Amino acid sequence: MTRTVMVTGSSSGIGRAISEHLLETGHRVVGLARDHDKFRPEENRYVPISVDLSQRKELMDTVQSVLQMHPEIDALVSNAGQGKFGALENFSPQQIESYFQLNLIAHALLSRAIVPHLKTRGGGDILFMGSESALRGAQRGTLYCAAKFALRGLAQSLRAECASRGVRVSLINPGMVRTPFFDDLDFEPGPEETHAIPPEEVARTVSLVLNAAPGTVFDEINLSPLKKVLRSDR
Ligand SMILES: NC(=O)c1ccc[n+]([C@@H]2O[C@H](COP(=O)([O-])OP(=O)(O)OC[C@H]3O[C@@H](n4cnc5c(N)ncnc54)[C@H](OP(=O)(O)O)[C@@H]3O)[C@@H](O)[C@H]2O)c1
């Protein structure tokens, strides 16, 4: 069955790999991001939508119009996000609020918008991009871990809330994935193949979740690089 999947953060890294894999396997993608120049496939099954998900009104207006224009959307991969690491006391109140706006509240607002749409269709899938940081806290990870822990709670509760209407909710928790996520950070995974998960592997995991038998839901999937090696000499 051909799926039409809304993927946030489709312009880079994990979201881009998910979009490419879905297109390669015959599905349609409605990709949400700010800058589509980074990824613009020559493919009419890919619809790029420009939106800043950190802006509440822009997010809500855009998602409503996308769902009206594409009523065939039957899944959401809520993936867009960024990393900020450091001591809590070094973030300004404004930085803390804007961090949670993109990395937590945007996921809740997107879900709030798509859940009634999927219920009306008789079911569908919502996948959240969590992290190993959804499972355990770490030094310098107050903001990142707090947002991912909360996302896990959102996913577990939404799953219970929507299951009777055929909406499956899943959480994928990767360890370090080799993407531009680390470009603005002062650390990155080690250079070897075993030090980071390829984004294509996360994309295959998304396909596994979407292709589960209708009565089965993958609650959570954790993936790790074989070896945990960080480089922080930048
Ligand atoms: N890389 C890792 O090691 C890793 C591990 C576990 C989980 N994750 C999670 O995976 C997700 C994707 O990360 P990634 O590694 O693929 O990073 P990435 O390559 O930096 O991609 C981030 C994506 O999010 C989008 N985005 C960021 N801010 C946005 C905004 N305000 N509005 C709309 N879109 C926005 C970006 O698009 P634009 O810049 O074009 O807007 C981009 O497409 C994140 O939630 C991250 O926490 C990453």
The ligand as a Gaussian input file, in Angstrom:
#p B3LYP/6-31G(d) Opt

LIG

0 1
 N       22.205000      12.835000      15.007000
 C       22.069000      12.179000      16.144000
 O       23.060000      11.674000      16.719000
 C       20.703000      11.970000      16.760000
 C       20.555000      10.935000      17.689000
 C       19.320000      10.731000      18.284000
 C       18.252000      11.531000      17.924000
 N       18.419000      12.532000      17.026000
 C       17.248000      13.362000      16.711000
 O       16.956000      13.259000      15.348000
 C       16.287000      14.437000      14.902000
 C       16.924000      14.923000      13.610000
 O       18.305000      15.207000      13.851000
 P       19.420000      15.061000      12.725000
 O       20.529000      14.295000      13.319000
 O       18.837000      14.601000      11.454000
 O       19.904000      16.596000      12.640000
 P       20.040000      17.576000      11.375000
 O       20.773000      16.915000      10.276000
 O       20.595000      18.835000      11.966000
 O       18.539000      17.824000      10.913000
 C       17.633000      18.565000      11.680000
 C       16.379000      18.799000      10.849000
 O       15.438000      19.539000      11.661000
 C       15.002000      20.665000      10.910000
 N       14.720000      21.809000      11.772000
 C       15.538000      22.321000      12.736000
 N       14.974000      23.413000      13.258000
 C       13.787000      23.596000      12.616000
 C       12.760000      24.560000      12.698000
 N       12.825000      25.597000      13.566000
 N       11.678000      24.444000      11.894000
 C       11.614000      23.423000      11.002000
 N       12.544000      22.470000      10.871000
 C       13.626000      22.574000      11.674000
 C       16.157000      20.997000       9.965000
 O       15.670000      21.657000       8.809000
 P       15.980000      23.194000       8.431000
 O       17.296000      23.569000       9.039000
 O       15.981000      23.177000       6.926000
 O       14.835000      23.942000       8.995000
 C       16.648000      19.605000       9.601000
 O       15.924000      19.093000       8.516000
 C       16.356000      15.430000      16.073000
 O       15.128000      15.416000      16.752000
 C       17.456000      14.844000      16.949000
 O       17.280000      15.172000      18.326000
 C       19.620000      12.769000      16.421000

